[in-house]
């Protein structure tokens, strides 16, 4: 017998949708490829915005739980030139407009809000197909299948649901990020810890940048951005942690030691993360019984909005479904129309348009200009 709503992917977007449906008394099942909630670490810090992510949490009736995991003071920011000159320091303004939380803790409050058994772990999707009448069949790697009246792809960049709607595939954006972590930073890495301060550090230049965040537990998490083709990274043996670290650090030769320490002093092997995106105007024709949310629908290079938009998508889809109890198609049509419009908006930070790392405007001075514009908007 077909299930009412099937979500593929237990990320933030899929879980927000599941929670909003649960709030409205609508049965839902989430299938996730990972074997358990703790099968892998869930990334770093997220700033959850008042105009989308927090609205999603309000729809999910989880704002109290969300406030309980906010890391106070982490909205602070320091902007450096590569020579180590501190050009700007912005304190956490205490407004809570973009509070910082750990992604893993945010995911956990969503998981804890769902009835036991809602998420089916260890279900990797191997294929999907249309059966007609708005029904779809999902096949899992172990050969099991499920038929559903509504299939939602919340399964990220390499979605197995997307081919039901679109032939689009993500393309490399020309940029990759290398992750590093420095633990017990104030004691073991005091120079880097002082540079990062209480919140975030950014040192941008055209084609490369260093961004770091102070996470929970006195941990510094750095993102080393480089605008290079994939074959450039393929030439680096990331299985040899020391060699890979040295090669990445070489690209920042001459930068201040308090900045390069975020590369050279890593306590874990550096992790390469190539960045991909779907076409900016990714759309599909309304197809009965199936839709997408989050990165499965509108993957972009990281811009501070991805998790927020995925959660907002999930909440808006859940509300649309609840508002159309007599038919799912009007709900999907309304949701997709609004979601497509959101996906076509320029990448901004509080309304100020951002430049890519490959841009000649990716400089500390340009960052200061942007922060100044934000200050004028706030007054």
C-alpha positions in Angstrom: 0.0 0.0 0.0 1.5 3.4 -0.9 2.7 5.6 2.0 1.4 9.1 2.2 4.7 11.2 2.3 8.2 9.8 1.7 11.2 12.0 2.3 14.6 10.9 1.0 17.4 12.4 3.1 17.6 13.2 6.9 19.4 16.5 6.5 18.2 19.8 8.0 15.7 20.4 5.1 14.2 16.9 5.1 13.9 16.8 8.9 12.3 20.3 9.0 9.7 19.1 6.5 9.1 16.0 8.5 8.7 18.0 11.7 6.2 20.5 10.2 4.1 17.7 8.8 4.2 16.0 12.2 3.0 19.2 13.8 0.0 19.2 11.5 -0.7 15.5 12.1 0.4 14.3 8.6 2.2 10.9 8.6 5.6 10.9 7.1 8.6 8.6 6.7 12.2 9.7 6.1 14.8 7.4 4.5 18.5 8.1 5.1 21.5 6.4 3.7 23.6 6.9 6.8 23.5 4.0 9.3 22.7 6.2 12.3 22.5 9.8 13.5 26.2 9.6 14.6 27.6 7.8 11.5 29.6 10.9 10.6 30.2 14.4 12.0 27.7 17.0 10.8 29.9 19.9 9.8 30.7 23.1 11.6 28.8 26.2 12.6 25.7 27.6 11.1 24.3 31.1 11.4 20.6 30.8 11.4 18.9 33.8 9.9 15.9 35.6 11.2 14.3 35.9 7.7 14.4 32.2 6.7 16.0 29.6 9.0 14.4 30.9 12.2 11.0 31.2 10.5 11.3 27.5 9.6 12.0 26.7 13.2 9.0 28.7 14.3 6.9 26.7 11.9 8.4 23.6 13.4 7.6 24.8 17.0 11.2 24.4 18.0 12.4 27.9 18.8 12.8 27.2 22.5 15.0 24.2 21.7 16.9 26.3 19.2 17.6 29.1 21.7 19.1 26.4 24.0 21.9 25.5 21.6 22.9 29.1 20.5 26.6 29.8 21.1 26.7 33.3 22.6 29.2 35.8 21.1 29.9 33.9 17.9 28.5 36.6 15.7 31.8 38.5 16.2 34.0 38.9 13.1 37.6 40.0 12.4 38.9 41.0 9.0 42.6 40.7 8.2 44.9 41.6 5.4 47.2 38.7 4.4 50.1 40.5 6.2 48.2 40.1 9.5 46.9 43.7 9.7 43.6 43.6 11.6 41.5 45.9 9.5 38.2 45.6 11.2 36.7 44.0 14.3 33.0 43.6 14.7 31.6 42.5 18.1 28.5 40.3 18.4 25.8 42.9 18.6 23.6 40.6 20.7 20.5 41.1 18.5 20.3 37.4 17.7 19.6 38.1 14.0 22.1 35.5 12.9 22.9 33.4 16.0 25.5 30.6 15.6 24.8 27.0 16.4 26.6 23.7 15.7 25.0 21.9 12.7 25.0 18.5 14.5 23.1 19.9 17.5 20.5 21.6 15.3 20.0 18.3 13.5 19.6 16.5 16.8 16.8 18.8 18.1 15.0 18.1 14.8 15.5 14.3 15.2 14.4 14.4 18.8 11.2 16.2 17.8 10.0 13.3 15.6 8.2 10.1 16.7 10.4 7.1 17.1 10.8 5.2 13.8 10.1 8.3 11.6 13.6 8.1 10.2 14.7 4.8 8.7 18.5 4.7 8.8 20.7 2.6 6.5 18.4 3.1 3.5 20.6 4.1 0.5 18.5 4.8 -2.6 19.7 3.0 -5.7 16.9 4.2 -8.0 13.5 5.8 -8.4 10.7 5.4 -11.0 7.3 6.8 -11.9 4.4 4.4 -11.6 1.7 6.8 -12.8 -1.1 8.5 -11.0 1.3 10.6 -9.0 2.8 7.5 -7.4 6.6 6.7 -7.4 8.6 3.7 -6.4 11.9 4.0 -4.5 14.4 1.1 -4.6 17.1 0.8 -2.0 20.6 -0.7 -2.2 19.4 -3.9 -0.4 16.7 -4.5 -3.0 13.8 -3.3 -0.8 11.2 -1.0 -2.4 8.6 1.5 -1.2 5.8 3.1 -3.1 4.6 6.5 -2.2 1.9 9.0 -3.1 4.3 11.9 -2.5 8.1 11.7 -2.9 10.3 14.5 -1.7 14.0 14.6 -2.6 15.8 16.2 0.3 19.0 14.2 -0.6 21.4 16.9 -1.5 23.7 17.7 -4.3 23.7 14.2 -5.9 20.0 13.6 -5.4 18.6 10.3 -6.6 15.2 11.9 -6.8 16.1 14.8 -9.1 16.3 12.7 -12.3 12.5 12.2 -12.0 12.1 16.0 -12.6 15.3 17.3 -14.3 18.3 16.2 -16.3 20.5 18.9 -14.6 23.6 17.8 -12.8 25.9 19.8 -10.5 29.0 21.3 -12.1 32.3 22.2 -10.4 32.4 26.0 -9.7 36.2 26.2 -10.0 36.7 26.5 -6.2 37.5 24.1 -3.5 37.7 24.4 0.3 40.2 22.5 2.5 38.9 22.0 6.1 41.3 22.0 9.1 40.6 21.8 12.8 42.7 23.1 15.7 41.6 21.7 19.1 42.1 23.1 22.6 43.1 26.2 20.7 43.6 28.7 23.5 46.1 26.4 25.2 47.7 24.6 22.2 47.3 27.1 19.4 47.3 30.5 21.2 48.5 32.6 18.2 45.8 31.4 15.9 43.2 31.5 18.7 44.0 35.2 19.4 43.6 36.0 15.7 40.2 34.3 15.4 38.9 35.9 18.5 35.4 35.0 19.8 33.7 34.5 16.5 34.9 34.4 12.9 38.1 35.4 11.0 38.2 36.2 7.3 41.3 37.0 5.2 40.1 37.3 1.6 42.1 37.9 -1.6 41.3 37.2 -5.2 41.5 33.5 -5.8 42.2 32.4 -2.3 41.0 33.1 1.3 41.2 31.9 4.8 38.0 31.7 6.9 37.9 30.4 10.4 35.3 30.0 13.2 35.6 29.4 16.9 33.3 26.4 17.5 32.1 24.8 20.7 34.7 23.3 23.0 37.5 25.8 22.2 37.9 24.4 18.6 38.9 26.4 15.6 37.5 25.2 12.3 39.2 26.8 9.3 38.1 26.7 5.7 41.0 27.3 3.3 39.5 28.4 -0.1 41.4 28.1 -3.4 40.1 28.9 -6.8 41.8 26.1 -8.8 40.7 23.4 -11.3 40.0 19.9 -10.1 43.1 18.5 -11.7 45.2 20.9 -9.6 43.8 19.3 -6.4 44.1 15.8 -8.0 47.8 16.3 -8.1 47.9 16.5 -4.2 48.0 13.3 -2.3 45.5 14.0 0.5 46.2 10.5 1.9 49.5 11.9 2.9 48.3 14.5 5.5 51.7 16.2 6.0 52.4 16.5 2.3 48.9 17.8 1.6 49.1 20.3 4.4 52.5 21.6 3.2 51.2 21.9 -0.4 48.1 23.9 0.6 50.2 26.1 3.0 52.6 26.8 0.1 49.8 28.8 -1.7 49.8 31.2 1.3 53.5 31.7 1.4 54.2 35.2 2.8 51.0 35.5 4.7 51.1 36.3 8.4 52.0 33.3 10.6 48.9 33.7 12.8 46.9 33.1 9.6 48.9 30.3 8.1 48.9 28.5 11.5 45.3 27.7 10.7 46.7 25.5 7.9 50.0 24.2 9.3 48.8 23.5 12.8 45.8 21.4 11.9 45.2 18.6 14.4 43.4 16.5 11.7 44.3 15.5 8.2 43.1 18.3 5.8 39.8 17.4 4.1 39.3 18.5 0.5 35.7 19.7 -0.4 35.3 20.6 -4.1 32.3 22.9 -4.6 29.6 22.3 -7.1 26.4 24.1 -8.2 23.3 23.5 -10.2 22.4 26.0 -13.0 21.3 29.3 -11.4 17.9 29.1 -13.1 17.3 25.4 -12.4 13.6 24.7 -12.9 11.4 21.8 -13.8 7.8 21.3 -15.0 5.2 20.4 -12.4 5.3 16.6 -12.2 2.6 14.9 -10.1 3.6 13.4 -6.8 7.3 14.5 -6.6 9.3 17.6 -5.7 12.7 18.7 -4.3 14.0 20.9 -1.6 17.4 22.3 -0.5 20.5 21.4 -2.4 18.6 18.8 -4.4 16.7 21.8 -5.9 19.1 24.8 -5.9 22.6 23.8 -5.0 25.0 26.7 -5.0 28.6 27.3 -3.7 28.5 28.1 0.0 27.2 31.5 0.7 25.7 31.3 4.2 22.2 30.5 2.9 22.2 26.8 2.0 21.1 25.3 5.4 18.7 28.2 6.0 17.1 27.8 2.6 16.8 24.1 2.9 15.0 24.4 6.3 12.8 27.2 4.9 12.0 25.0 1.9 11.0 22.2 4.2 8.8 24.4 6.4 7.1 26.1 3.4 6.4 22.7 1.7 5.1 21.3 5.0 2.8 24.3 5.4 1.6 24.1 1.8 0.7 20.4 2.2 -1.2 21.1 5.4 -3.1 23.9 3.7 -4.3 21.7 0.9 -5.9 18.6 2.6 -8.0 17.8 -0.4 -5.2 17.6 -3.0 -1.4 17.5 -3.1 -0.9 19.1 -6.5 -2.1 22.6 -5.6 0.3 22.4 -2.6 3.3 21.4 -4.8 2.5 24.0 -7.4 2.4 26.8 -4.9 5.5 25.6 -3.1 7.5 25.3 -6.3 6.5 28.7 -7.7 7.7 30.4 -4.5 10.8 28.2 -4.2 11.9 28.9 -7.8 11.6 32.6 -7.2 13.8 32.4 -4.1 16.4 30.3 -6.0 16.7 33.1 -8.7 17.6 35.8 -6.2 21.2 37.1 -6.2 23.5 35.9 -3.4 23.6 38.5 -0.7 24.5 39.1 2.9 21.7 41.0 4.6 20.8 42.5 1.2 24.3 43.4 0.1 25.4 41.4 -3.0 28.4 39.2 -2.5 31.4 38.6 -4.9 32.8 35.2 -5.6 36.3 34.2 -4.4 37.5 34.4 -8.0 36.5 38.1 -8.3 39.0 40.9 -8.2 36.7 42.4 -5.5 37.4 39.5 -3.1 39.6 41.6 -0.9 39.7 42.7 2.7 38.9 46.3 1.5 35.8 45.0 -0.3 34.7 43.2 2.8 35.1 46.4 4.8 33.0 48.2 2.2 30.3 45.6 2.5 30.3 45.7 6.3 30.1 49.5 6.1 27.0 49.2 3.9 25.5 46.8 6.4 26.1 49.4 9.1 24.4 52.1 7.2 21.4 49.8 6.7 21.2 49.1 10.4 21.0 52.8 11.3 
